[in-house]
Amino acid sequence: MRAIRFLRILHTAGRYRLDELLPIRAGALARLFFGAGYAWAPRTRPRGERLRLALESLGPVFVKFGQLLSVRPDLIAEDVATELAKLQDSVAPFPWTEVAAGLDRAYGRPHAGMFRSIDPVPVASASVAQVHFAVLTDGREAAVKVLRPGIHEIIAQDVALLYVLADLVGRSSDGRRLRPREVVAEFERTLGDELDLLREAANASQLRRNFADARLLIVPEVYWDWCTREVMVMERIDGIPVNAVGRLREANLDIPKLARDGVEIFFTQVFRDGFFHADMHPGNIFVARDGRYCGVDFGIMGTLSDADKGYLATNFLAFFHRDYHRVAVAHVEAGWVPADTRVDEFEGAIRSVCETIFDKPLKEIYFGRLLVRLFEVSRRFRMDVQPQLVLLQKTLLQVEGLGRQLDPNLDLRASAQPILERWAGEQLGIRGLLRSLREEAPLWARTLPQLPRLVHRMLSDAQGHRIELELARLAAAQQRQTRVLAAIAVVLGALAVGLLLY
């Protein structure tokens, strides 16, 4: 089955003449492999459209890859990025008959009784599900998200193929350092979460609580009575797509402020909550008429441990202060590079990469080149890929791409540094210590009165343990003495018998 899927991928690449997007040698090998197959696949469409159609035909895993590329016009050609942007919410929809059947199956009864009305024309169609506007029986306007039919089987096949490719990559020393199987496992886990719409609804509720003041971010309310594993129903929002800059200007919205607010929302999710929206392409981010962001599609959420947040904050702040020594030390302390790494050499390598982009506006920073150089540094110092941070790295690319589209003059450092310093002061400084003491106070209040009894028990247990050891030692000595006396008795008995016989 995997071989068939792999051949289909190769066939699709040939069908849409994607050889021109490959390096010269790889393209030549592809043409040699397909041979005459290219004769019936003329380049009658633009390359971006051909790539988009190929990714759509290969299914949701490849569509998600195209979504990531679409927000990186600095990494790929503009015509390709523009075409791939259609993958964000304009994937070919599945027919209404299948939607209706899915709703009936999910509710266990005709869906007509669940809604006052539902629009059969989808408002958005993505790789995993599509969305229809509806009116609930109580008159509330809602958005209804329905999974694509057969999506579990399709993704299972593609993930199995990714594991095969990961094993091939992992055979080299560089490949093992990248930990491809762990990365694919993380991708598989997030996709599995995305296919459970009850989990997505819970994610939305959590994020809504985290931003309860709705000062910067509006998260729609979930209508739980209408939600199942295959269907999610939530409040309908009215907003402008974040990448529709012309419409945002027509609405007299402050574009530079929007860019700064986006940075604050992202860093707040990561460092305050350790729970962040990890699929921030333009199809999922809108702007309300009053300038607040609106988020949808909470199937892929990232989480960070307190240790990861601390190390990341240390790295960001050290970078903002050009303290590359602290960056190097933080990597060693986190175990991201081997313990025997020479900190001074690692510090110099980091400086050589980061100094070139310091204090430049976003439009002058080419993150594609930066990532290539960082990869070279990581390979030199045997830096392991951290699978738990892969989602964060992907989201950083998306946030940077959105920021570039909104305000190319955005000063990322000036926007992010105050947020990080405030968080560090709350979590890592005196205020953080006081907060931890307050949080632990109930535990200490329960534990302190028990300390005398616990100490007495510990001492008693220790004394009892010593007595048991002493008794065991005496018993062993007694056994040895018994064996010696028995041996002496045997010898004496033998001598006595000998004397009698003599």
N, C-alpha and C positions, 0 to 999 in steps of 0.2 A: 504493500500500500504506500509506504514511504517513497519507494522507487518511482511509483506511478506519479505521485505528487511532485517529486523532484523533476521528472521529465515534463510534467505539465508546466512547471515554472520556466524551464528552459524553452519549451515550446512557445509560451506566452511572450517571453523576451524576444524570440525570433519573429513571432507574428506581428508584434508592434515595432519591430526594427529598433530595439533598444541598444543595439550594438554601438550606435554613435554616441551613447552616453558613457560608454566604457573607455578606459585607456586604450591607446592604439593597439597594443599587443593583445589585450584581452578581447577587443572587438574583432581582431583578425582571427583569433582562435574561435570565437563564437560563430563567425561566418563559415569557418572551416567545418565546425561541428554541424551546423544546420544545412550547409551546402545549398542545394537547389531550393530549399524551403523559403529562402529569401526572395525567390523569383515571384512568388505569389503574395508577397507582403511589401508592396511599394510604399514609399514614404509620402502618402497623400495628405497627411495631417501634420500639424506642428508637433515638434518633439515633446513639448509639455503635455499636450493633449494625449499623445500616444502613451506617455508614462502614466498619466492619470488613469486612462482606460485599462492599462495593464495591471496596475495596482488594484483597481476596482474588481477586475475579473479574478484576481488571485485571492480575494477575500479580506476579512477584517484585520488580520495581523499585518498584512501589507498596506492596507488603508491607513492604519495607525502610524506606520513608518512614514507614509506620505504626508500625514498631518504634521508630524514633527518637522519634516523638511520644509513644509509650506511657510513656517514662521521664521525661516532662516534665509532671507533673500541675500544675505552677505555670504552664505556658504554655497548657494547654487544660483544659477542664472535667473534673472528676474522673470523671464517668460515662463520658466518652469515653475517657479514659486507661485506666480499668479494662477497658473492652471491647477496646481496641487491644492491651492486654497479652497477649491471647490469640494475637496474631500472632507472639509470640516463639518459641513451639514448638508451637503448636496449629493450624497451617494444615491445611486438609483434606488427608489423606494420599492418595497414589496407591496403587492396589490391589497386593496381593502378587504377582499374576501378572506385573505390570510390573517389580516389584522382582526377581523370580526371573529374568525374561528379561534384565534389565540385568546381573545377576551372571554369568549364563552367558556373555553377550556380552563382559563385561570380562575374564573368566578364560579364555575360549576353550574351555571345557569345562563340564560340569554342575557347578554350585556345590556340590552335595551332597558332593562329594569334598573340598571345601575346609574344611568345618565339621563338627564332631560334631553340632551342632544350631544352628538359628537360629529365633528367634521371629518368626512371620509378622506379628504385631501390632507396629506401630512404637511406640517409646517416645517419639519426638519427631518432629514433622513441621514443616519450615520452608519458606521460600520457594524455596530452591534444591535442597534434598535432604532426606531423612528418614533416621532412625536406627533400627536394630534391634539388640537384644541377641543375642549368639551365644556359643557355646562352640567354641573352636578344636579341631583334631584332637589337640593336645597337652594339652588340658584347661584352658587359660587362658580366663578369661571376657573377652569383648571387646564393643566397640560397633562396629557396621558402618554406615558412612555411604554412601548410594547417591544419585547425582544423579537429579533428576527427568527423565523422558523428554522430549526435545524442548526442554529448557531453553535451549540455545544459541540456537535460532531465536527463541524468545520474547524473550529479552533483547536480541538484535540489533535486533528491531523497535522495542522501547521506547527503546533508546539512539539509534536513528536519529531517532525523534520528539523526543527530548530535544535533539538537535543542531538540529533545526528550531526548537524553542522558544528555544534559546540564540541562534540567529541573529536571531530577532525581538527578544529582549531586548537584544542587542548593538547594535541600531540607534540607541539613545539614548546620550547622553553618559554618563549614570549606568550604563547597561547595559555599555558598553565598559569602564568602570572595574572592574566586577565580573568581567570576563574570563570570561563564561559558557562559551565554547567550551572554554577550558582547564580549567574546573571539570568540565564534562561529560566531557572526555577523561580526567581523573583518576578520575572515577567509573567510566568504561568500563574503565580499566586495572584497578581494584580488583575490579570484577565479573568481568573475564576471569581474574584470579588465583583468584577464588573458585570458578570452574568447573573448575579443574584441581586435582583432589584430591591428586595427587602433590606439587604445590607446597604445598598446605595441610599435608600430612604433613611436608614439609621445614620449614615454619614452626613446626610443633609441636615438632619435634626441636630447632630452634634456641632456642626459648623455654624448653624443658626444660633445655638446657645453661646458659642464662643464669640460671636459678633452680635450679641443681643442688643447692643445700643444702636446697631445699624447706621453708625455714623459714616462709615466708608463703604460698607459692603452690605447688600441686601441678599439674604438667602431665603428662597421661597419656603412657605410652610408646607409640610407634608400632610396629605389627607390619608391617614393610616387606614381608615375603614375601606378604602378602595385599593389598597396595595397588596400585592402578592409577590411571589418570587419572579413571576413573568411580567407583571404590570406594576408601574409606579405612577401615582397620581399626586400632583402637587399644585400649589398656587400658580396661576398664570401671571407672568411678569410682562411689563411693557418697557422695552429698552431698545437702544440702538446698538448694533454690533460694534465691538470695540475697534475693529479695523476700518470702519466706515468713517474715516476722518472728515470727509467732506460733510457728511450729515451731522457729525458732532459739532463742526464749526457753524453750520446753519442753525443749530440749536443754541448757539452762543455759549458753549461750554468752554471752560478754561483747559485747553489741551495740555500745557505743561504741568498744571496741577494734577490732571488725571494721571500723567506719567508718574509723578511723585507719589500720588496716592496708591498707585499699583505696586510700587516698590514697598511702601509701608505695609500694605495688606499682605504681601508675600512674606516679608521678614517677620511680621507679627505672627502669622500662621506657623512659620518654621520655629522661631525661637521662643515665643511666648507659650504656644500651645503644643508644639511638636506634632501637629496634625495639619496637613496642608493639601490643598487641591493640586493634584498632580497631572491634570490634563487640561492645561490652561491655553488651549488654542483658541483663536477668535470665535469659533463656532459655539464656545461655551461661556464666553464672557460678553456681557452687555453693559450699557451705561444708561441709567435712568435719566429722565428729563431734568432732574435736579443735580446731576453730576455724580451720583453715587454709582458704584459698580454693582452689577447683578450677576451672580454666578448660577450656572446650571450644570447638570451632568456630574454627579458626585460618585461615579462608579470607581474611579481610581483616586485614592487618597493615600498620601504618604505619611509615615509616622517616624519619629526619631526618639531615641532614648535620651535620658538626661545627660548621659555621658557623651553621646554624639552631639547634642546641642552645645554642650560646654566646649568640646574640642573645635566644633565649627565656629562658634562665636570667637574663641581665642584666635583662630586662624584669620577670620575676617578682620577683627580689630587690629591684629598685628600687621596685616597687610595694609589697612588704611593708615596706620602709623609708620609704614615702611620698616617695621621691625621684623626683618626676614629671619633673624636668628630665632625669634620666638616661634615663627611659623615652622621652621625646621624642627625645633625642640618639640612642638606640639605633635608633629607627625610621628616622631620617634616615641613619645609618651603614649600616643594612641595605638601604637603597634602597626601603623600603616606603612612604615618602612622598617627594615630589620634593625634590631637593637644595636648592632655593631656599626651602623652607618656613621660616618664622620660628619658631625653636625656642621662644621665649617664648610666642607665641600658642598653639602646639601644646601646650605644657606646661600652660597655663591651661585649655585645653579638656579635657585628660585629667584634671586635678585636679577639675574640676567634675563629672565622671562618677564617678570612683573614690572620692572622699571620702565619698560618700553611703552606701557599703556597707562602709567600713573597720571592722574589728573587730566586725562583727555576726555572730551565729550564722547558719548556713545557712538556718534557717527564716524569717529576716527579710530575706533577700536575694532579690529578685525579678529573676532573670537575664533574663527576657523583656524587662522595661523597660530593664535595663542594656544589652542587645544593641541595642535600638532606639536608645538614645542614642549608643552607640558607632558605630552605622551612620551617624547624623547627623554625628558628628565626622569619620568617615572620608570621607564625601562632601564635607564642607567643605574638608578638606585633601588631597583627591584621592589618597587612600590606595588603592593597588591591592590586590585580593584576591590572596593567595598560594596558588595551587592546591596546592602541596606541603603546605600546612598545613590544607587543608580537612578531611582525615581527623582530624587532631588536634583541630580545633575541634569536630567532630561527637562525638568520643570524650570531650572535656571535658564536653559537654552530658550525655552518658550517665553519666559518672562522678558529676557533680554531682547528676543525678537519682537515682542509686542511693544516694548519700550522704544525700540528703534523706529517702529512704524508710527507711534504716537508723537514722539519728540526726540529726534536724532541728537539734539543738543543736551539731552538729559545728563546731568552729572550724577552718576550712580553712587559715587562715594559720598557726596554731600547729602544725598537722599537717605542712604542706608546707615551711615555712621551714627547719627544721633539715636536712631532706633536701637542699634546694637549696644551702644554705650548705656542707654537707659535700661535695657534688658540685663546687661552685665552687672550694672549697679544693683538691680533688684534681685538678681539670682546669685551672683558671685561675691558681692561686697558685704558690708556690714548689714545692710537692709536684708540681703539674702539670708545671712546667718540668723537675724532676728525672726524673719519669716519662718525659717526652718524650725527654730525653737518654739514658735507659736504653734506650728503644725504638729510638732512632736509632743507638745505639752500634755494632751490627754493621755498619751501612752505613758509618759513619765509619771503623771498623777496616779495611774493605776499600778505602776511598777514600784515606785519608791517605797510605799508602805510594806511591800512584800520583801524588800531587800534583806532585813534581818533573818527572816525565815528561810529565804533562798540561800543566804550565806551559811546559816546553820546546817541546812540540808546538804550543801556542797561539802562542808567540813565533815559532816557525819558520813556522807558517802565516801569521802576520801579516806576517813579513818576506817570505815568498814571495809573498804577495798584493801587497805594495808593489812587489816586483820585476816582477811581472806587469803592474801598472799602469804602471810606468815604461817597460817594453818596449812596451806598447800605445801610450803617449804618443809614444815615439820612432818607432814604426812609422807612426803617424798623421802625425807631422811629416815623415817621409821621403816619405810619399805626397803630402803637400802640395807639398814641394819638387819632386818628380818632375812633378807636374801643372804647376807654374810653369815649369820648364825646358822641358817639352814645348810649352807655349804660346809661350815665347820662341823655340824652334826653329821653330815654325810661322810666326811673324811674320818671323823672319830669312829663312827660306826664301822666303816670299812676296816680301820685298824683293829678294832675289837674283834671282828670276825676273823681277821688274819691271825691274831694271837690265839684265839680258840682253836683254830685249825692246826696251828703249829704245835 
